[in-house]
Amino acid sequence: MLSLFSRSRGRCLRFGGFELCERPLALRRQHASVELTAQPLRLLNLLASNAGRTVTHDEIRAALWEGRTVSYSGSTHVIIRQIRAALGDDADAPRFIETTPREGYRFVAPVTVRSGDWLLPACVAASAVIAALAVAGLTWQSHSPLVAETSEAVRLGEYLLAQEDPDATRRALQRFEAGIEDQPDDRRALNGAGRAALLLQDYDRAAVYASRALALANSDASALEIRGHVAMMRDRDWEGARQDFERALSLDPDFAPAHHSMAALLILAGEHEAALDHMNAARRIDPASTLIRADLGWMQYYAGQYADATATCEAASQIHPDMTTFRYCVIRAQDEDGNTAPALPHIDWLMQLSQADAREIESVRMAADPIGSFDQWRYDRYRAPDRAGPVPLAVLAMTGMLAGDTDAALDWLQMAANQGDPGAAFIVIDPAFANLAGHPQFEILRAQLTPRGSQATQITDWSGLRAAPSR
């Protein structure tokens, strides 16, 4: 499934023999874990991400406690001592963390950033972060008038949003909304809030903030892209979405999110060549983006370019081995290409991640159709009565279709569509389900979920519509 709303595993910061990686946030030295609890890790990440700059006490308080009542001074000193102990640092002769009296703390060691296959000096990485925020619509060119001074809350929101983590994104939204409360006409805050809401799939809130930004300046490319994305995923207003994306690109031809969103719209419409043109443009503009890399692989898959999809996702899985989207992409592309062997290591890894035992893994690997056996194993696992948490309807629909339970899968897919699940649209264009063409229920869903046909009303009674045989 297209990972349009997924998050990357994030970057790794390297300094003095240590590596601090995000999602999950963890500190390592020579590939061995260094024990630190969550709060020290978060503060270390904040300091190292701002290497060379004093991070103020207010920034630390906002990032770690978000206004909760704590003994701030004592708590911070304890956390700093824990970090220094883990790093082997000395407060009197610091190699890593320097105290700036009455101001805060400064990370003084040289830092390099590993993001994807890029290893950047800290000074270049800082420029890359600024560029990434600009691409994401969080900063604007000088021709876009803003309020004179951006608040600390907005800057913290941008820092949190750059983490590409759902919890951090929720906290970012709170910071942006605090900034809006202080300065209602700050388009940087409005677009930050709109993008955070969009990533959280809170389309109503995203639409409100985009509209407010556009009321201030109707030529705001970021707000147009956000509004277009809401039109595409919430309203299924294909023409409105296309117009907003085209307008955003006319204002800024190098705006990667607009290329990315346009590609999603075009792939849903079956315009594969044009979709890949936009996706490749987004990749050229933002080559370090894990999200763009992931969705390029999936769009190649949807376009039937299975060898290209495999190459893209296989290479990305070597760089980001913990990102499941790349592994599923390889498995799906190889299944369609009829070549099982390259998929086996990814099947093994995903089953181990799900805590499958050795017997289950061996049974799938030795099956006549290992990918089909893996699909059935996933489907059975998702429906197990003792499963810890709920499974999204779109995921149930996808695995059910792959396991051959077509009638149940289509019912789940309709429920997902009726609930506005953005994943539902990408299921109906999946090549694995091409043989359902002509199935009455599937055709109504495809018309409802993609720009290929007219919008359909919600239908929940499918009696009499199952004329086509189940897969």
C-alpha positions in Angstrom: 0.0 0.0 0.0 1.3 3.5 -0.8 3.0 4.9 2.2 1.8 8.4 1.6 0.9 8.9 5.2 3.7 6.8 6.8 6.7 8.1 8.6 10.3 7.4 7.9 12.6 5.8 10.5 14.5 9.1 10.5 18.1 10.1 10.6 21.1 9.1 12.8 23.4 11.6 14.4 27.0 10.6 14.8 29.4 12.1 17.3 32.5 11.0 19.2 32.1 7.3 18.4 28.3 7.4 19.3 25.3 7.1 17.0 21.9 8.5 18.0 19.1 7.1 15.8 15.5 8.1 15.7 12.4 5.9 15.6 13.0 4.2 17.8 15.2 6.7 19.5 18.3 4.8 20.7 21.9 5.5 21.5 24.7 3.1 20.3 28.4 3.0 20.6 30.3 0.6 18.2 26.9 -1.0 17.4 26.2 -1.8 21.1 23.3 -0.2 22.9 23.9 2.5 25.5 21.4 2.5 28.3 19.4 5.7 28.5 15.8 6.2 29.4 13.3 8.2 27.2 13.7 11.7 28.7 17.6 11.8 28.5 17.4 10.4 25.0 15.0 13.1 23.9 17.1 15.8 25.5 20.3 14.4 23.9 18.5 14.4 20.5 17.4 18.0 21.0 20.9 19.1 21.9 22.8 17.2 19.2 20.3 18.3 16.6 21.2 21.9 17.4 24.9 21.3 17.7 26.9 24.5 18.2 23.8 26.5 19.4 22.8 27.1 23.0 19.4 25.4 23.5 17.6 27.5 26.0 15.9 26.4 29.2 12.6 27.5 27.7 13.1 25.2 24.7 14.0 22.3 26.9 11.0 22.9 29.1 8.7 23.0 26.2 10.2 20.0 24.4 10.3 17.7 27.5 7.5 18.8 29.7 5.1 20.9 27.5 3.9 23.1 30.3 3.5 20.4 33.0 4.4 21.4 36.5 7.8 20.0 37.4 10.8 21.0 39.4 12.4 22.1 36.1 15.8 23.1 37.2 16.4 20.0 39.3 14.9 17.6 36.8 17.0 19.0 33.9 20.2 18.8 36.0 19.5 15.1 36.8 18.9 14.3 33.1 22.0 16.2 32.0 24.0 14.2 34.5 22.6 10.9 33.2 23.5 11.9 29.6 27.0 12.9 30.6 27.5 9.6 32.5 26.3 7.6 29.4 28.7 9.6 27.1 31.6 9.6 29.6 31.5 13.4 29.6 33.0 15.7 32.2 31.1 18.9 33.1 34.3 20.7 34.0 36.0 19.8 30.7 33.1 18.9 28.4 33.6 17.0 25.1 29.9 16.9 24.3 27.7 19.1 26.5 28.6 22.5 27.7 26.6 24.5 30.2 25.8 28.0 29.2 25.2 29.8 32.6 21.6 31.1 33.0 20.8 30.2 29.4 20.8 26.5 28.7 23.1 23.9 27.2 25.2 23.6 24.1 26.3 20.5 22.2 30.0 21.1 21.4 31.1 17.9 19.7 31.2 17.7 15.8 28.1 16.0 14.5 27.4 14.3 11.2 24.0 13.2 10.0 23.2 10.0 8.3 19.9 10.3 6.5 19.2 7.6 3.9 22.5 7.1 2.0 23.7 10.6 2.8 26.4 11.4 5.3 26.5 15.2 5.9 28.8 17.4 7.9 26.8 19.2 10.6 26.9 22.6 8.9 25.6 21.1 5.7 23.0 19.0 7.6 21.7 22.2 9.2 21.2 23.7 5.7 19.5 20.4 4.7 17.1 20.6 7.6 16.2 24.2 6.6 15.7 23.1 3.0 13.6 20.2 4.1 11.4 22.4 6.2 11.0 24.8 3.2 10.0 21.9 1.0 7.5 20.8 3.6 6.0 24.3 3.6 7.2 25.4 7.0 9.3 28.3 5.7 8.8 30.5 2.8 10.7 32.5 0.3 11.2 36.2 0.9 8.4 37.2 -1.5 5.9 35.7 0.9 5.2 38.3 3.6 5.1 36.9 7.1 4.7 38.3 10.6 7.9 40.0 11.7 8.9 37.5 14.4 8.1 33.8 14.5 7.4 32.6 18.0 9.4 30.0 20.0 6.3 27.8 19.9 6.4 27.7 16.1 10.1 27.0 16.0 9.6 24.1 18.4 6.7 22.8 16.3 8.9 22.7 13.3 11.6 20.8 15.2 9.0 18.3 16.4 7.4 17.9 13.0 10.7 17.2 11.4 10.9 14.1 13.6 8.3 12.4 11.4 6.9 10.5 14.3 3.1 10.4 15.1 3.6 11.4 18.8 6.0 14.2 17.9 3.6 15.3 15.2 0.7 15.6 17.7 3.0 17.6 20.0 4.0 19.8 17.0 0.4 20.5 16.3 -0.1 21.7 19.8 2.9 24.0 19.5 1.7 25.4 16.2 -1.7 26.1 17.6 -0.1 27.9 20.6 1.8 30.0 18.0 -1.5 30.8 16.2 -3.1 31.8 19.4 -0.3 34.3 20.0 -0.1 35.5 16.3 -3.3 34.5 14.4 -1.9 35.8 11.1 1.4 33.8 11.2 1.2 31.8 8.0 4.2 29.8 9.1 2.2 28.6 12.1 -1.0 28.1 10.1 0.7 26.0 7.5 2.7 24.1 10.1 -0.6 23.3 11.9 -2.2 22.4 8.6 0.5 20.0 7.7 0.7 18.4 11.1 -3.1 17.9 11.0 -2.8 16.4 7.5 -0.2 13.9 8.6 -2.4 12.9 11.5 -5.3 12.5 9.0 -7.3 15.2 10.8 -8.6 16.5 7.5 -11.2 18.9 8.9 -8.6 20.7 11.0 -6.0 20.7 8.1 -8.7 22.3 5.8 -9.4 25.0 8.4 -5.8 26.1 8.7 -5.1 25.9 5.0 -8.2 28.1 4.4 -6.9 30.6 6.9 -3.5 30.7 5.3 -5.0 31.2 1.9 -7.3 34.0 3.2 -4.1 35.8 4.1 -2.4 35.1 0.8 -4.1 33.2 -2.0 -0.7 32.4 -3.6 0.6 30.3 -0.7 1.9 27.1 -2.4 2.0 25.1 0.8 -1.6 26.0 1.8 -2.8 25.1 -1.7 -1.1 21.7 -1.5 -2.6 21.0 1.9 -6.1 22.0 0.7 -5.7 19.9 -2.4 -4.7 16.9 -0.4 -7.8 17.3 1.8 -9.9 17.5 -1.4 -8.3 14.3 -2.7 -8.3 12.1 0.4 -11.4 13.4 2.3 -13.7 14.8 -0.3 -12.6 12.8 -3.3 -12.9 16.0 -5.2 -10.4 15.0 -7.9 -10.7 18.1 -10.1 -10.4 20.5 -7.1 -7.3 18.6 -5.9 -5.7 18.7 -9.3 -6.3 22.4 -9.7 -4.8 23.1 -6.3 -1.7 21.0 -7.0 -1.2 22.6 -10.4 -1.6 26.1 -8.9 1.0 25.2 -6.2 3.4 23.9 -8.8 2.9 27.0 -11.0 3.9 29.1 -8.0 6.8 26.9 -7.0 7.9 24.3 -9.6 10.4 22.9 -7.1 7.9 22.2 -4.4 8.4 18.5 -3.7 5.1 17.9 -1.7 3.0 19.2 -4.6 4.8 16.9 -7.0 4.3 14.0 -4.5 0.6 14.7 -4.1 0.0 15.2 -7.8 1.7 11.8 -8.4 -0.7 10.2 -5.9 -3.7 11.7 -7.7 -2.4 10.6 -11.1 -1.6 7.1 -9.9 -5.2 6.7 -8.6 -6.4 7.9 -12.0 -4.3 5.3 -13.8 -2.1 7.9 -15.4 1.0 6.0 -14.6 3.6 7.7 -16.8 2.6 11.2 -15.6 2.5 10.0 -12.0 6.1 8.7 -12.2 7.3 11.9 -13.9 6.0 13.9 -10.8 7.4 11.3 -8.4 10.8 11.4 -10.0 10.7 15.2 -9.9 10.0 15.0 -6.2 12.9 12.6 -5.8 15.3 15.0 -7.6 14.2 17.9 -5.5 14.4 16.0 -2.2 16.8 13.1 -2.7 17.2 12.4 1.0 13.5 11.9 1.6 12.7 8.4 2.8 9.0 9.0 2.3 9.5 10.0 -1.4 11.8 7.0 -1.9 9.1 4.6 -0.5 6.3 6.0 -2.5 8.3 5.9 -5.7 8.8 2.2 -5.2 5.0 1.7 -4.6 4.1 3.8 -7.6 6.4 1.8 -9.8 4.6 -1.3 -8.5 1.1 0.2 -9.2 2.3 1.0 -12.7 3.4 -2.6 -13.3 7.1 -1.8 -13.3 7.9 -4.7 -11.0 11.7 -4.9 -11.7 12.0 -1.1 -11.0 9.9 -1.3 -7.9 12.0 -4.2 -6.6 15.2 -2.4 -7.3 14.0 0.8 -5.6 12.6 -0.9 -2.5 15.4 -3.4 -2.2 18.0 -0.7 -2.2 16.0 1.4 0.3 15.6 -1.6 2.6 19.4 -1.9 2.8 19.5 1.8 3.9 16.5 1.6 6.2 16.3 -2.1 7.2 13.7 -1.3 9.9 11.1 0.2 7.6 8.5 -2.4 6.8 7.0 -0.5 3.8 10.1 -1.3 1.7 10.0 -5.0 2.6 6.3 -5.3 1.7 7.0 -3.5 -1.5 9.6 -6.0 -2.5 7.3 -8.9 -1.6 4.3 -7.6 -3.6 6.5 -6.7 -6.7 8.1 -10.1 -6.7 4.8 -11.9 -6.3 3.4 -10.1 -9.4 6.7 -10.8 -11.2 6.6 -14.5 -10.3 10.0 -14.5 -8.6 9.8 -15.7 -5.0 13.5 -16.0 -4.0 14.2 -12.3 -3.5 11.1 -12.0 -1.3 12.1 -14.7 1.2 14.6 -12.7 3.4 11.9 -10.0 3.7 9.2 -12.5 4.7 11.6 -14.0 7.3 12.3 -10.5 8.7 8.6 -9.5 8.9 7.6 -12.7 10.5 10.3 -12.4 13.1 9.2 -8.8 13.8 5.8 -10.1 14.5 7.3 -12.7 16.9 6.5 -15.7 14.8 8.2 -18.8 16.1 10.8 -20.8 14.1 8.3 -23.5 13.1 5.9 -20.9 11.6 8.7 -19.3 9.6 10.0 -22.6 8.3 6.5 -23.7 7.3 6.0 -20.5 5.2 9.5 -20.7 3.7 9.0 -24.4 2.6 5.5 -23.9 1.2 5.0 -24.5 -2.5 3.9 -20.8 -2.7 5.8 -19.0 0.1 4.3 -15.6 -0.6 0.8 -17.0 -0.7 1.5 -18.8 2.5 2.8 -15.6 4.1 -0.3 -13.8 3.1 -2.5 -16.4 4.6 -0.4 -16.4 7.8 -0.8 -12.6 8.1 -4.6 -12.9 7.5 -5.0 -15.6 10.2 -2.9 -13.6 12.6 -4.9 -10.4 12.1 -8.1 -12.2 12.8 -6.9 -14.1 15.8 -9.3 -13.7 18.8 -6.4 -13.0 21.2 -4.8 -10.2 19.1 -3.8 -7.4 21.3 -5.1 -4.5 19.3 -7.5 -3.7 16.4 -6.4 -4.0 12.8 -7.3 -1.2 10.4 -10.1 -2.1 8.0 -8.0 -1.3 5.0 -5.3 -3.7 6.2 -7.9 -6.4 6.8 -9.2 -5.9 3.3 -5.8 -6.1 1.7 -4.7 -9.2 3.5 -8.2 -10.8 3.0 -8.0 -10.3 -0.7 -4.5 -11.7 -0.9 -5.6 -14.7 1.1 -8.5 -15.3 -1.3 -11.4 -14.3 1.1 -12.8 -11.8 -1.5 -16.3 -11.4 -0.2 -15.2 -10.5 3.4 -12.4 -8.3 2.0 -14.7 -6.3 -0.2 -17.1 -5.7 2.8 -14.1 -4.5 4.9 -13.0 -2.3 2.1 -16.4 -0.7 1.8 -16.4 0.0 5.5 -12.9 1.5 5.3 -14.1 3.7 2.4 -17.2 4.8 4.2 -15.0 5.8 7.2 -12.6 7.8 5.0 -9.6 5.6 5.4 -7.1 6.9 2.9 -5.5 3.5 2.4 -8.7 2.2 0.8 -8.1 4.1 -2.4 -4.8 2.4 -3.0 -6.1 -1.1 -2.5 -8.5 -0.9 -5.5 -5.7 0.1 -7.9 -3.4 -2.8 -6.7 -2.3 -5.0 -9.5 -3.0 -8.1 -7.3 -6.7 -7.4 -7.8 -6.8 -6.9 -11.5 -8.8 -10.1 -11.9 -11.7 -8.5 -9.9 -12.4 -6.2 -12.9 -16.0 -6.6 -13.7 -17.0 -7.7 -10.2 -20.0 -5.5 -9.4 -19.1 -4.6 -5.8 -15.4 -4.0 -6.7 -16.4 -1.7 -9.6 -18.6 0.4 -7.4 -15.8 0.7 -4.9 -13.3 1.6 -7.6 -15.7 4.3 -8.9 -16.2 5.6 -5.4 -12.5 5.7 -4.4 -10.6 6.8 -7.6 -10.9 9.4 -10.3 -11.5 6.7 -12.9 -15.3 6.8 -12.4 -18.1 8.9 -11.0 -18.4 9.2 -7.2 -20.7 6.5 -5.8 -22.9 6.6 -2.8 -22.3 4.5 0.3 -23.7 1.0 -0.1 -23.7 -1.5 2.7 -26.2 -4.2 1.5 -24.4 -6.2 -1.2 -27.1 -8.9 -1.6 -27.4 -9.8 -5.3 -24.2 -8.1 -6.3 -21.9 -11.1 -6.0 -22.4 -12.4 -9.6 -18.6 -12.6 -10.2 -16.8 -15.5 -8.7 -14.6 -14.9 -5.6 -10.9 -14.9 -6.0 
